[in-house]
Amino acid sequence: MRPRRRMRSERGSVSLVLAASVGMALVVTMGAADVGRALIARSRAEAAADLAALAAAQELASPSGEDPAQLAADYAFRNGAALVSCDCAEGTFEATVRVAVPVRGFLLPLADREVVGAARAVVDLPA
C-alpha cells in the first residue's frame, strides 16, 4: 500500500484556522476588557456618589457657610465624576446625589457613555 499524499489544495488550511482563532480570541478579550471597564466605572460612580452625599449631608447638619451642592460637586470631581443632581434642601439633614462617570471602550461603541451612581446620606444628630 502506498502512503497517502496530501493534496496541494489543503496546504495552509491550518494557518487560516489558527488566524481565525487568534482573531476571535482578540475580539473576546477586548469585549471582556470593555465589560471590565464598565464595571469599574460603576464602582467609581457609586463611591463618588457616596462621598458627595456624605459631604453635602454633613454640611447641612453642621453648616460652615459653604453651599452643600457645590461641596458635593467638588467631592464628585475629586473622585473622577461629575455631579448630575443634588437634592440637599436647607433645614434638613438629608442629601440625595447623582453623579456620572464617563466610560470608554476598546471594541464596543462605548464612546460618550456614562455610568450614573446615586446615593442618599442622612445625618442623625444626637438630641
C-alpha positions in Angstrom: 0.0 0.0 0.0 1.2 3.4 -0.9 1.3 6.2 1.8 -1.3 8.8 1.3 -0.2 12.1 -0.1 -1.6 15.4 1.0 -3.5 17.3 -1.6 -1.9 20.5 -2.6 -5.1 22.4 -2.2 -5.2 21.8 1.6 -1.8 23.3 2.3 -2.1 26.3 4.7 -5.6 25.5 5.9 -4.2 25.1 9.5 -2.8 28.7 9.2 -6.2 30.0 8.3 -7.9 28.3 11.2 -5.2 29.5 13.6 -5.5 33.1 12.3 -9.3 33.0 12.7 -8.9 31.6 16.2 -6.4 34.2 17.2 -8.7 36.9 15.8 -11.7 35.6 17.8 -9.7 35.4 21.0 -8.7 39.0 20.5 -12.3 40.1 20.0 -13.4 38.2 23.1 -10.6 39.7 25.1 -11.3 43.2 24.1 -15.0 42.7 24.8 -14.2 41.4 28.3 -11.9 44.4 28.8 -14.9 46.7 27.9 -17.2 44.9 30.3 -14.5 45.3 33.0 -14.1 49.0 32.3 -17.9 49.5 32.7 -17.9 47.6 36.0 -15.0 49.6 37.3 -16.8 52.8 36.2 -19.9 51.7 38.0 -17.9 51.1 41.2 -16.3 54.5 40.9 -19.6 56.2 40.3 -21.1 54.6 43.4 -18.1 55.5 45.6 -18.1 59.1 44.3 -21.9 59.4 44.9 -21.5 58.1 48.5 -18.7 60.6 49.2 -20.6 63.5 47.7 -23.8 62.7 49.6 -21.9 62.4 52.9 -20.2 65.7 52.3 -23.4 67.5 51.5 -25.3 65.9 54.4 -22.6 66.9 56.8 -22.6 70.5 55.5 -26.4 70.5 56.1 -26.1 69.1 59.6 -23.3 71.4 60.7 -23.1 74.4 58.4 -19.7 76.0 57.7 -21.1 78.6 55.2 -20.5 76.6 52.0 -23.1 75.5 49.5 -23.9 71.8 50.0 -24.4 71.3 46.3 -21.1 72.9 45.5 -19.4 70.8 48.1 -20.9 67.6 46.6 -19.8 68.7 43.2 -16.2 69.2 44.5 -16.1 65.8 46.1 -17.6 64.1 42.9 -15.0 65.9 40.8 -12.1 64.8 43.0 -13.3 61.2 42.6 -13.5 61.3 38.8 -17.2 62.0 38.5 -19.5 64.9 37.6 -22.4 65.9 39.7 -25.7 65.3 37.9 -28.1 66.4 40.7 -28.1 67.2 44.4 -31.3 67.3 46.4 -30.0 68.9 49.5 -32.5 71.4 50.9 -31.6 73.8 53.7 -33.1 72.9 57.1 -32.8 69.1 56.5 -30.1 66.7 57.4 -30.6 64.6 54.2 -28.8 64.8 50.8 -29.5 62.7 47.7 -27.0 63.0 44.9 -26.5 61.5 41.4 -23.1 61.5 39.7 -21.9 60.4 36.3 -18.6 58.7 35.3 -17.6 58.5 31.6 -16.8 55.1 30.1 -14.7 54.5 27.0 -14.3 51.1 25.4 -11.7 49.3 23.2 -14.1 47.4 21.0 -17.7 48.1 21.9 -19.1 51.5 20.8 -19.0 53.0 24.3 -17.9 56.5 23.3 -19.8 59.2 25.1 -21.4 56.8 27.5 -21.8 57.5 31.2 -22.4 55.3 34.2 -24.6 57.0 36.8 -24.4 56.4 40.5 -26.8 57.6 43.2 -26.5 57.8 47.0 -28.5 59.2 49.9 -27.0 60.3 53.2 -28.8 61.2 56.3 -27.1 62.7 59.3 -28.8 61.8 62.6 -27.7 64.3 65.3 -28.0 63.3 68.9 -30.8 65.0 70.8 
